[in-house]
Amino acid sequence: MSVLQISIAALPFLVSLASRSSKVIAPCLLASIFTVLLGDEPHRAAVAWCVGTLIAAVALRERLRAI
């Protein structure tokens, strides 16, 4: 995998760092790791990335709603 692909795979984890809850960081980190590990199988990697992004987006939305 190239650096760009790994950066995109780490996006859910990086977004989860901006959330208010620390409970979100571990699942997003796992989703990012699975995305990198499943990089040879694009469909499975996309599912893992989408799940991680969804979790991170909901957590970020909750933080922005609290402001």
C-alpha positions in Angstrom: 0.0 0.0 0.0 1.2 3.5 -0.7 1.4 6.3 1.8 -1.8 7.9 0.3 -3.8 4.6 0.8 -2.6 4.3 4.4 -3.5 7.9 5.1 -7.0 7.4 3.7 -7.3 4.2 5.8 -6.3 6.0 8.9 -8.9 8.7 8.4 -11.6 7.2 10.7 -9.0 7.0 13.5 -7.9 10.6 13.0 -11.5 11.9 12.9 -12.3 10.0 16.1 -9.5 11.8 17.9 -11.5 15.0 17.5 -14.6 13.4 19.2 -15.5 14.1 22.8 -15.8 10.4 23.8 -12.7 8.2 24.3 -14.9 5.1 23.7 -14.9 5.8 20.0 -11.1 5.8 19.5 -10.6 2.0 19.9 -13.3 0.9 17.4 -12.1 3.4 14.8 -8.5 2.3 15.3 -9.5 -1.3 14.8 -11.4 -0.4 11.7 -8.4 1.5 10.3 -6.1 -1.5 11.0 -8.6 -3.9 9.4 -8.7 -1.6 6.4 -4.9 -1.7 6.0 -4.8 -5.5 6.6 -7.6 -6.2 4.1 -6.1 -3.9 1.4 -5.6 -6.8 -1.0 -9.4 -7.4 -0.9 -10.9 -4.0 -1.8 -14.6 -4.9 -1.0 -13.8 -6.1 2.5 -11.5 -3.1 3.1 -14.2 -0.7 1.9 -16.7 -2.2 4.4 -14.2 -1.9 7.3 -13.4 1.7 6.3 -17.1 2.7 5.9 -17.9 1.3 9.4 -15.0 3.2 11.0 -16.0 6.4 9.2 -19.6 6.0 10.2 -18.6 5.6 13.9 -16.2 8.6 13.7 -18.8 10.8 11.9 -21.5 10.1 14.5 -19.0 10.9 17.4 -17.9 14.1 15.7 -21.5 15.1 15.1 -22.3 14.6 18.8 -19.3 16.8 19.7 -20.4 19.6 17.3 -23.9 19.4 18.6 -22.7 20.0 22.1 -21.1 23.3 21.1 
